[in-house]
Amino acid sequence: MMDKEATSDSPAASRYARQMRYAPIGTTGQQALGERSAVVVGVGALGSVIAQHLVRSGIGRIRLIDRDIVEFSNLHRQVLFTEDDARRMMPKAEAAAIRLRAANAAPFIEPIATELNAYHAEQLLADADIIVDGTDNFTARYLINEVSVKHQIPWIYGGAVGGSGMCTSIIPGETPCFRCLFPAPPAAGTVDTCETAGVISPIIDIIGSLQAAEAMKLLTGNKAAMNRGLIQFDVWRSQWMNIQTTQSKRADCPVCARRQFEWLDSDTAAHEAAAALCGRRTVQITPPRPLQIPLTQLADRLSHAVQLELTPFLLRLTLVDRDYTLIVFPDGRALVQGTDDLSVAKQIYNDLIGT
Ligand SMILES: [Zn+2]
């Protein structure tokens, strides 16, 4: 890591000079940051902000996990992406990595275009110094929380919808865990989502920046400075508060008290999974086993039946007469666009790709 050492006459020293002049970081904190790693799960709106701060500030390694591709409806708030990314249907993890490498070539940036699931969550998360949440769903957060508690890795929860958002630092052994604070996922239809309430970009920047700051505190050796409360911020009403959560630790919490890891131990990954993506008229199909043939071969097999477009990252199939589009990734995972109906999506997938 010689090239990243922030000695007084190194390129790193001038690059990070203003950051190192900030007393809580200094030369020591900068060096520590250059030797540490983060995983950002979800590189959409919040994840773009989080990853950009961590890469520009000189983190050593960062893994970017995202299941989705860039679309035009993302561009008003997902600051790493361009119209060209949307036209080219770039996976968000890959497009983000390109943009971030252009901003800072030093960190090792590892894009992974997949959905976090029980099957590989520990493999993808457990080697990091910190996990930062850029997702929009409770399944991913419960998985992150269980890896965090099981492997003693701090993580930073964040969420935003409309003009407000919240975030908190989960530090195993010190703070309540996510399951203490949110014992069960909200029932469908009971909470606002980006689809029902919309979302404006300034709240994304605020919450993502608060999350990035928490990560920087930990990674520069300033764990004691991390916020132990739950911050709620409303950018439209100009209100915010930091709610103390120390009393929220539950003696009967299945995760941090009993160490039962229900989400990690679930066998859902062994079955075909279908999930509607919030408000997108899109269903994600995750097959139980990876695709056994390369996308080029699948394209050859289907070329007589559908319109198709092959990129280095995915295969897009258009069923012209039925208004459906399938985006197939190399591992066989697919986004079926044009429907919210899980059984319709599964049928289309099985007809084209097989079971
Ligand atoms: Zn707990």
Residues whose N, C-alpha, C, O or C-beta is under 5 A from the ligand:
A	BS01	ZN	P176 C177 R179 C180 C253 V255 C256 A257
